[in-house]
Amino acid sequence: MWFLEQGGRIAATIIDMGGGMWRVRAPEGNVRTVTIPDGTITPALYVAERVT
């Protein structure tokens, strides 16, 4: 589990669901699913870049 921080506050929680699927939940409850391409070296960074 990773926490995406912006401006000193948690902006999202990033969770590896396995199989290349990651779930992102914002504090207000919004949820997104991101699929990571095979061979991605830093999956958490890949997800953070897609949701910010």
N, CA, C and O atoms as a CHARMM CRD file, in Angstrom:
* protein
*
  208
    1    1 MET  N      0.85700  -1.17000   0.00000 PROA 1      0.00000
    2    1 MET  CA     0.00000   0.00000   0.00000 PROA 1      0.00000
    3    1 MET  C      0.90100   1.23000   0.00000 PROA 1      0.00000
    4    1 MET  O      1.88600   1.29800   0.73500 PROA 1      0.00000
    5    2 TRP  N      0.54800   2.19200  -0.83200 PROA 2      0.00000
    6    2 TRP  CA     1.27400   3.44700  -0.91900 PROA 2      0.00000
    7    2 TRP  C      0.29200   4.57900  -0.67800 PROA 2      0.00000
    8    2 TRP  O     -0.90900   4.44800  -0.91400 PROA 2      0.00000
    9    3 PHE  N      0.83300   5.69900  -0.20200 PROA 3      0.00000
   10    3 PHE  CA     0.02400   6.89800  -0.01800 PROA 3      0.00000
   11    3 PHE  C      0.56500   7.98100  -0.93400 PROA 3      0.00000
   12    3 PHE  O      1.76200   8.27100  -0.91900 PROA 3      0.00000
   13    4 LEU  N     -0.30600   8.57700  -1.72700 PROA 4      0.00000
   14    4 LEU  CA     0.06100   9.68600  -2.59400 PROA 4      0.00000
   15    4 LEU  C     -0.18700  10.96200  -1.81000 PROA 4      0.00000
   16    4 LEU  O     -1.31100  11.23000  -1.38500 PROA 4      0.00000
   17    5 GLU  N      0.86500  11.74900  -1.61900 PROA 5      0.00000
   18    5 GLU  CA     0.77300  12.96200  -0.81400 PROA 5      0.00000
   19    5 GLU  C      0.92200  14.18500  -1.70400 PROA 5      0.00000
   20    5 GLU  O      1.77800  14.22800  -2.58800 PROA 5      0.00000
   21    6 GLN  N      0.08300  15.17100  -1.46000 PROA 6      0.00000
   22    6 GLN  CA     0.17300  16.44500  -2.16800 PROA 6      0.00000
   23    6 GLN  C     -0.07900  17.56200  -1.16800 PROA 6      0.00000
   24    6 GLN  O     -1.09500  17.57000  -0.47400 PROA 6      0.00000
   25    7 GLY  N      0.84300  18.49200  -1.09900 PROA 7      0.00000
   26    7 GLY  CA     0.68200  19.62200  -0.19500 PROA 7      0.00000
   27    7 GLY  C      0.63300  19.22200   1.26800 PROA 7      0.00000
   28    7 GLY  O     -0.03400  19.87800   2.06900 PROA 7      0.00000
   29    8 GLY  N      1.33900  18.14500   1.63000 PROA 8      0.00000
   30    8 GLY  CA     1.37800  17.70400   3.01700 PROA 8      0.00000
   31    8 GLY  C      0.15700  16.91200   3.46600 PROA 8      0.00000
   32    8 GLY  O      0.03000  16.59200   4.64800 PROA 8      0.00000
   33    9 ARG  N     -0.73700  16.59500   2.54300 PROA 9      0.00000
   34    9 ARG  CA    -1.94200  15.82800   2.87800 PROA 9      0.00000
   35    9 ARG  C     -2.01900  14.59400   1.99400 PROA 9      0.00000
   36    9 ARG  O     -1.52100  14.60000   0.86900 PROA 9      0.00000
   37   10 ILE  N     -2.64100  13.53600   2.50000 PROA 10     0.00000
   38   10 ILE  CA    -2.82400  12.32900   1.70600 PROA 10     0.00000
   39   10 ILE  C     -3.87800  12.60600   0.64200 PROA 10     0.00000
   40   10 ILE  O     -5.01700  12.96000   0.94900 PROA 10     0.00000
   41   11 ALA  N     -3.47000  12.43500  -0.63300 PROA 11     0.00000
   42   11 ALA  CA    -4.37100  12.68400  -1.75100 PROA 11     0.00000
   43   11 ALA  C     -5.00500  11.39700  -2.25700 PROA 11     0.00000
   44   11 ALA  O     -6.05800  11.43300  -2.89500 PROA 11     0.00000
   45   12 ALA  N     -4.36300  10.24400  -1.97400 PROA 12     0.00000
   46   12 ALA  CA    -4.90900   8.96700  -2.43100 PROA 12     0.00000
   47   12 ALA  C     -4.15600   7.81700  -1.77900 PROA 12     0.00000
   48   12 ALA  O     -3.01100   7.96300  -1.35200 PROA 12     0.00000
   49   13 THR  N     -4.81800   6.67900  -1.71100 PROA 13     0.00000
   50   13 THR  CA    -4.20400   5.42700  -1.29200 PROA 13     0.00000
   51   13 THR  C     -4.10400   4.55400  -2.52700 PROA 13     0.00000
   52   13 THR  O     -5.08100   4.39100  -3.25900 PROA 13     0.00000
   53   14 ILE  N     -2.91900   3.98700  -2.76500 PROA 14     0.00000
   54   14 ILE  CA    -2.67500   3.16000  -3.95200 PROA 14     0.00000
   55   14 ILE  C     -2.40400   1.73900  -3.48400 PROA 14     0.00000
   56   14 ILE  O     -1.50400   1.51000  -2.67600 PROA 14     0.00000
   57   15 ILE  N     -3.18100   0.77900  -3.99100 PROA 15     0.00000
   58   15 ILE  CA    -3.08600  -0.61700  -3.54900 PROA 15     0.00000
   59   15 ILE  C     -2.86800  -1.53000  -4.74900 PROA 15     0.00000
   60   15 ILE  O     -3.58100  -1.43700  -5.74800 PROA 15     0.00000
   61   16 ASP  N     -1.87300  -2.41600  -4.64400 PROA 16     0.00000
   62   16 ASP  CA    -1.60000  -3.42300  -5.67300 PROA 16     0.00000
   63   16 ASP  C     -2.59000  -4.56800  -5.48800 PROA 16     0.00000
   64   16 ASP  O     -2.57300  -5.25300  -4.46500 PROA 16     0.00000
   65   17 MET  N     -3.45200  -4.77200  -6.48200 PROA 17     0.00000
   66   17 MET  CA    -4.46300  -5.82400  -6.40800 PROA 17     0.00000
   67   17 MET  C     -3.97400  -7.13600  -7.03500 PROA 17     0.00000
   68   17 MET  O     -4.67900  -8.14400  -7.00400 PROA 17     0.00000
   69   18 GLY  N     -2.76200  -7.11700  -7.60500 PROA 18     0.00000
   70   18 GLY  CA    -2.20800  -8.29900  -8.25200 PROA 18     0.00000
   71   18 GLY  C     -2.61500  -8.36900  -9.71500 PROA 18     0.00000
   72   18 GLY  O     -3.60900  -7.77200 -10.12700 PROA 18     0.00000
   73   19 GLY  N     -1.84200  -9.09700 -10.48500 PROA 19     0.00000
   74   19 GLY  CA    -2.15900  -9.28200 -11.89100 PROA 19     0.00000
   75   19 GLY  C     -2.09700  -8.01200 -12.72300 PROA 19     0.00000
   76   19 GLY  O     -2.74400  -7.92300 -13.76600 PROA 19     0.00000
   77   20 GLY  N     -1.32200  -7.02100 -12.27000 PROA 20     0.00000
   78   20 GLY  CA    -1.19700  -5.77300 -13.01500 PROA 20     0.00000
   79   20 GLY  C     -2.30200  -4.77100 -12.75400 PROA 20     0.00000
   80   20 GLY  O     -2.33500  -3.71200 -13.38100 PROA 20     0.00000
   81   21 MET  N     -3.20900  -5.08500 -11.84000 PROA 21     0.00000
   82   21 MET  CA    -4.32100  -4.17900 -11.50600 PROA 21     0.00000
   83   21 MET  C     -4.00100  -3.44800 -10.20300 PROA 21     0.00000
   84   21 MET  O     -3.59400  -4.06200  -9.21800 PROA 21     0.00000
   85   22 TRP  N     -4.18700  -2.15300 -10.21300 PROA 22     0.00000
   86   22 TRP  CA    -3.97600  -1.32400  -9.03000 PROA 22     0.00000
   87   22 TRP  C     -5.24200  -0.51700  -8.78300 PROA 22     0.00000
   88   22 TRP  O     -5.90100  -0.06400  -9.71900 PROA 22     0.00000
   89   23 ARG  N     -5.56900  -0.34400  -7.50700 PROA 23     0.00000
   90   23 ARG  CA    -6.76000   0.41500  -7.11700 PROA 23     0.00000
   91   23 ARG  C     -6.30200   1.68500  -6.41600 PROA 23     0.00000
   92   23 ARG  O     -5.40200   1.65500  -5.57700 PROA 23     0.00000
   93   24 VAL  N     -6.93400   2.80300  -6.77000 PROA 24     0.00000
   94   24 VAL  CA    -6.61600   4.10500  -6.18500 PROA 24     0.00000
   95   24 VAL  C     -7.88200   4.64500  -5.53600 PROA 24     0.00000
   96   24 VAL  O     -8.93200   4.72400  -6.17400 PROA 24     0.00000
   97   25 ARG  N     -7.77500   5.01600  -4.25900 PROA 25     0.00000
   98   25 ARG  CA    -8.93300   5.57400  -3.54800 PROA 25     0.00000
   99   25 ARG  C     -8.54200   6.93600  -2.97900 PROA 25     0.00000
  100   25 ARG  O     -7.56400   7.06500  -2.24300 PROA 25     0.00000
  101   26 ALA  N     -9.33300   7.95000  -3.34000 PROA 26     0.00000
  102   26 ALA  CA    -9.14500   9.29400  -2.80200 PROA 26     0.00000
  103   26 ALA  C     -9.84900   9.38900  -1.45300 PROA 26     0.00000
  104   26 ALA  O    -10.79800   8.64500  -1.20300 PROA 26     0.00000
  105   27 PRO  N     -9.39700  10.29800  -0.57200 PROA 27     0.00000
  106   27 PRO  CA   -10.02500  10.43200   0.74500 PROA 27     0.00000
  107   27 PRO  C    -11.53500  10.66700   0.68500 PROA 27     0.00000
  108   27 PRO  O    -12.25700  10.24400   1.58800 PROA 27     0.00000
  109   28 GLU  N    -12.02800  11.33900  -0.37000 PROA 28     0.00000
  110   28 GLU  CA   -13.47200  11.58300  -0.45200 PROA 28     0.00000
  111   28 GLU  C    -14.25000  10.38000  -0.96000 PROA 28     0.00000
  112   28 GLU  O    -15.47500  10.43400  -1.07600 PROA 28     0.00000
  113   29 GLY  N    -13.52900   9.26500  -1.27100 PROA 29     0.00000
  114   29 GLY  CA   -14.21100   8.02700  -1.62400 PROA 29     0.00000
  115   29 GLY  C    -14.16300   7.63200  -3.08500 PROA 29     0.00000
  116   29 GLY  O    -14.56000   6.51700  -3.42400 PROA 29     0.00000
  117   30 ASN  N    -13.69300   8.50400  -3.96200 PROA 30     0.00000
  118   30 ASN  CA   -13.58200   8.15700  -5.38500 PROA 30     0.00000
  119   30 ASN  C    -12.59700   7.00300  -5.56100 PROA 30     0.00000
  120   30 ASN  O    -11.55300   6.96600  -4.90900 PROA 30     0.00000
  121   31 VAL  N    -12.93300   6.06000  -6.44300 PROA 31     0.00000
  122   31 VAL  CA   -12.08000   4.89700  -6.68700 PROA 31     0.00000
  123   31 VAL  C    -11.80800   4.77600  -8.17700 PROA 31     0.00000
  124   31 VAL  O    -12.71100   4.91500  -9.00300 PROA 31     0.00000
  125   32 ARG  N    -10.54700   4.51500  -8.50600 PROA 32     0.00000
  126   32 ARG  CA   -10.15400   4.25100  -9.89700 PROA 32     0.00000
  127   32 ARG  C     -9.33200   2.98300  -9.93100 PROA 32     0.00000
  128   32 ARG  O     -8.64800   2.65500  -8.96200 PROA 32     0.00000
  129   33 THR  N     -9.39500   2.26900 -11.04100 PROA 33     0.00000
  130   33 THR  CA    -8.56400   1.09500 -11.26500 PROA 33     0.00000
  131   33 THR  C     -7.62800   1.40200 -12.42200 PROA 33     0.00000
  132   33 THR  O     -8.05400   1.89000 -13.46900 PROA 33     0.00000
  133   34 VAL  N     -6.34500   1.10800 -12.22100 PROA 34     0.00000
  134   34 VAL  CA    -5.33500   1.35200 -13.24300 PROA 34     0.00000
  135   34 VAL  C     -4.66800   0.01900 -13.56200 PROA 34     0.00000
  136   34 VAL  O     -4.30800  -0.73100 -12.65400 PROA 34     0.00000
  137   35 THR  N     -4.50100  -0.27900 -14.85100 PROA 35     0.00000
  138   35 THR  CA    -3.80600  -1.48300 -15.28900 PROA 35     0.00000
  139   35 THR  C     -2.38100  -1.10100 -15.68100 PROA 35     0.00000
  140   35 THR  O     -2.16600  -0.18100 -16.47000 PROA 35     0.00000
  141   36 ILE  N     -1.42300  -1.81600 -15.12400 PROA 36     0.00000
  142   36 ILE  CA    -0.01100  -1.54200 -15.35900 PROA 36     0.00000
  143   36 ILE  C      0.47600  -2.36700 -16.55200 PROA 36     0.00000
  144   36 ILE  O      0.22900  -3.57200 -16.59700 PROA 36     0.00000
  145   37 PRO  N      1.16500  -1.74400 -17.52200 PROA 37     0.00000
  146   37 PRO  CA     1.72300  -2.50900 -18.63200 PROA 37     0.00000
  147   37 PRO  C      2.83200  -3.45600 -18.14300 PROA 37     0.00000
  148   37 PRO  O      3.56100  -3.13000 -17.20600 PROA 37     0.00000
  149   38 ASP  N      2.95200  -4.60800 -18.77400 PROA 38     0.00000
  150   38 ASP  CA     4.03100  -5.53900 -18.44100 PROA 38     0.00000
  151   38 ASP  C      5.37600  -4.83100 -18.57700 PROA 38     0.00000
  152   38 ASP  O      5.58000  -4.02700 -19.48600 PROA 38     0.00000
  153   39 GLY  N      6.28800  -5.14300 -17.66000 PROA 39     0.00000
  154   39 GLY  CA     7.63200  -4.58600 -17.71800 PROA 39     0.00000
  155   39 GLY  C      7.78600  -3.22700 -17.06500 PROA 39     0.00000
  156   39 GLY  O      8.87300  -2.65000 -17.10300 PROA 39     0.00000
  157   40 THR  N      6.73400  -2.70200 -16.46900 PROA 40     0.00000
  158   40 THR  CA     6.82800  -1.40500 -15.78500 PROA 40     0.00000
  159   40 THR  C      7.73800  -1.56000 -14.57500 PROA 40     0.00000
  160   40 THR  O      7.49000  -2.39900 -13.71000 PROA 40     0.00000
  161   41 ILE  N      8.79600  -0.74900 -14.51300 PROA 41     0.00000
  162   41 ILE  CA     9.79900  -0.88800 -13.45700 PROA 41     0.00000
  163   41 ILE  C      9.31400  -0.33700 -12.12100 PROA 41     0.00000
  164   41 ILE  O      9.59400  -0.92400 -11.07600 PROA 41     0.00000
  165   42 THR  N      8.60000   0.76800 -12.13700 PROA 42     0.00000
  166   42 THR  CA     8.10000   1.38400 -10.89800 PROA 42     0.00000
  167   42 THR  C      6.58000   1.52900 -10.98400 PROA 42     0.00000
  168   42 THR  O      6.07800   2.60800 -11.29700 PROA 42     0.00000
  169   43 PRO  N      5.84700   0.44900 -10.70700 PROA 43     0.00000
  170   43 PRO  CA     4.39000   0.47400 -10.87700 PROA 43     0.00000
  171   43 PRO  C      3.68900   1.54000 -10.03400 PROA 43     0.00000
  172   43 PRO  O      2.76700   2.18900 -10.52900 PROA 43     0.00000
  173   44 ALA  N      4.09600   1.74100  -8.77900 PROA 44     0.00000
  174   44 ALA  CA     3.42200   2.73100  -7.94200 PROA 44     0.00000
  175   44 ALA  C      3.59100   4.12600  -8.52700 PROA 44     0.00000
  176   44 ALA  O      2.65200   4.92200  -8.49800 PROA 44     0.00000
  177   45 LEU  N      4.76400   4.43600  -9.05300 PROA 45     0.00000
  178   45 LEU  CA     5.00000   5.73100  -9.68700 PROA 45     0.00000
  179   45 LEU  C      4.16000   5.86900 -10.94800 PROA 45     0.00000
  180   45 LEU  O      3.61000   6.93800 -11.21600 PROA 45     0.00000
  181   46 TYR  N      4.05800   4.79500 -11.72300 PROA 46     0.00000
  182   46 TYR  CA     3.23000   4.78400 -12.93400 PROA 46     0.00000
  183   46 TYR  C      1.78200   5.14600 -12.57700 PROA 46     0.00000
  184   46 TYR  O      1.16100   5.97700 -13.24000 PROA 46     0.00000
  185   47 VAL  N      1.25900   4.52000 -11.53600 PROA 47     0.00000
  186   47 VAL  CA    -0.12700   4.79100 -11.10600 PROA 47     0.00000
  187   47 VAL  C     -0.26100   6.23800 -10.64300 PROA 47     0.00000
  188   47 VAL  O     -1.19400   6.93500 -11.04300 PROA 47     0.00000
  189   48 ALA  N      0.66400   6.69100  -9.80500 PROA 48     0.00000
  190   48 ALA  CA     0.59600   8.06700  -9.28400 PROA 48     0.00000
  191   48 ALA  C      0.59200   9.08100 -10.42000 PROA 48     0.00000
  192   48 ALA  O     -0.13200  10.07300 -10.35400 PROA 48     0.00000
  193   49 GLU  N      1.38100   8.85200 -11.45100 PROA 49     0.00000
  194   49 GLU  CA     1.42500   9.77000 -12.58000 PROA 49     0.00000
  195   49 GLU  C      0.11500   9.76700 -13.36700 PROA 49     0.00000
  196   49 GLU  O     -0.24500  10.77900 -13.96800 PROA 49     0.00000
  197   50 ARG  N     -0.59000   8.66200 -13.36900 PROA 50     0.00000
  198   50 ARG  CA    -1.84400   8.58200 -14.11800 PROA 50     0.00000
  199   50 ARG  C     -3.01700   9.22400 -13.37000 PROA 50     0.00000
  200   50 ARG  O     -3.98800   9.64300 -14.00000 PROA 50     0.00000
  201   51 VAL  N     -2.94500   9.30600 -12.07400 PROA 51     0.00000
  202   51 VAL  CA    -4.10200   9.80300 -11.30700 PROA 51     0.00000
  203   51 VAL  C     -3.93600  11.23400 -10.80100 PROA 51     0.00000
  204   51 VAL  O     -4.84300  11.77200 -10.16600 PROA 51     0.00000
  205   52 THR  N     -2.79200  11.85400 -11.07500 PROA 52     0.00000
  206   52 THR  CA    -2.60300  13.23400 -10.62100 PROA 52     0.00000
  207   52 THR  C     -2.71600  14.20500 -11.75300 PROA 52     0.00000
  208   52 THR  O     -2.58300  15.41200 -11.54600 PROA 52     0.00000
